[in-house]
Amino acid sequence: MEERCQNLPNLVSSFVDTFVDFCVSGGIFLPPDHSPPLFQTCFPSPRRLVAIGDLHGDLQKSKQSLRLAGLIDSHDHWCGGDSTLVQVGDVLDRGGQELKILYFLEKLKRQAVKSGGNVITMNGNHEIMNVDGDFRYVTPSGLDEFTNWAYWFCIGNSIKSLCDGLEKPKDLYRGIPSSFPRLKQKYASGFRSRIAALRPNGPIAARFLSKNLTVVVVGESVFVHGGVLPGHVVYGLERINLEVRDWISGLRERVTSSLVRGRNSLVWLRMFSTTEVCDCTALQHVLSTIPGARRMIMGHTIQQAGINAVCDNRALRIDVGMSKGCINGLPEVLEISDGSGVRILTSNPYRTVDLLLMAPPPAPQQVQVEA
């Protein structure tokens, strides 16, 4: 009994956190986290690899994409077995269900690990912008969602402050002004809440965004939101991930701007993703400097005609603008598997695609676009 009483403050804290999560996430109970603490940049080639592009606050389209890939069932639980999912960033902005997607992906991460699978989330330029306090692409519904989060988070802190044995919670809004002269007052609460949540070491930034990778190599595929240049490889891919993580976590004051800000950074580069032109020579040079890399898979630039590949299938562009805040595109995902090679899974019944084939090519009947 004495031991239980000693653990009571921690039990209260855990219960309050679960209650707040349930209220904010739309009814999600996060399972226990058994993910390995290892923060790694390179992963071995899985049996099945699925890549999904920019989600931009649209939970419905996010779930449609995951179902299209056969990764979640009718109850929104992971059913992908030992598959690996890579989401290439830009969960934030342009929509009003950003937090719900973050919670949902976190739930899938924890469920996937139990089946031998993996869910890898990445930083896009919009994650970096929000950590920087750049809210140019935030929607009113996105502000409302963070206002609601702050309401429940502060209630949770108030309950914790009444419990002896728990450290008194810090003021969520410490250092944040209560009003913004150039902003309509009705939006002030949302802006304050968003700054508090997403600034370096903010509760949402530290809990979710700090787990994101900025560049990752899975088997023969290099994943990045915008693109990788030779200078990034020289700087060190693992070093980039660690520095961005530590900045988001509040462990370092800044991160090198050329890595995550500016048109030639990893999250803003469009050299390989614009439909007009792709510098295949530069791309091949980059891939040749990353051991085992055969292709680069990126989001960031909307492909109105759907997922496509250029440069002899070495550049794969997977942002289809599926969010209603973008072009409301039909969901598509990229699949790389032992049995079927590289193919596009699409929900567009009218699309005919010459599937992206890597040697050894599969038999013709295996090359298909699935509805």
Number of C-alpha atoms within 10 A of each C-alpha: 6 7 7 9 10 11 12 16 17 15 13 15 18 13 13 19 17 16 17 21 21 16 16 21 20 13 13 16 15 18 12 9 13 11 13 7 6 6 13 12 17 16 13 9 16 18 13 19 23 25 24 26 31 28 33 28 28 25 21 13 20 23 20 17 25 23 17 18 23 15 22 19 13 9 7 14 14 23 20 24 18 18 21 26 26 20 26 32 32 26 30 28 25 24 24 23 24 24 22 21 22 20 21 21 18 21 21 23 24 20 25 24 20 15 14 12 23 23 19 19 25 24 29 28 23 25 23 22 18 22 23 14 16 13 16 11 16 21 16 15 17 22 23 19 23 26 21 15 23 23 14 20 21 15 14 20 19 13 13 22 16 10 15 10 13 14 10 13 13 9 10 18 15 8 8 13 10 11 14 14 7 7 10 9 12 9 15 19 18 23 26 21 22 26 22 25 25 25 21 27 20 20 16 20 24 20 16 18 26 22 19 23 27 29 24 23 23 19 17 18 24 23 25 28 33 31 27 29 18 16 12 19 16 10 11 12 19 17 13 22 23 18 18 25 25 19 20 30 23 17 13 13 10 13 16 12 9 14 22 23 17 13 14 18 22 25 32 23 24 22 20 27 28 15 17 7 11 16 14 16 9 15 21 17 12 20 22 13 13 17 10 14 18 17 24 25 27 31 31 28 22 22 19 15 10 22 24 23 20 17 15 12 18 22 25 23 28 28 30 28 25 26 23 16 18 16 12 13 21 18 26 30 23 24 20 22 15 12 12 19 20 22 25 26 22 24 18 15 10 8 12 10 16 13 18 22 16 17 7 8 14 15 10 7 7 13 19 16 18 14 13
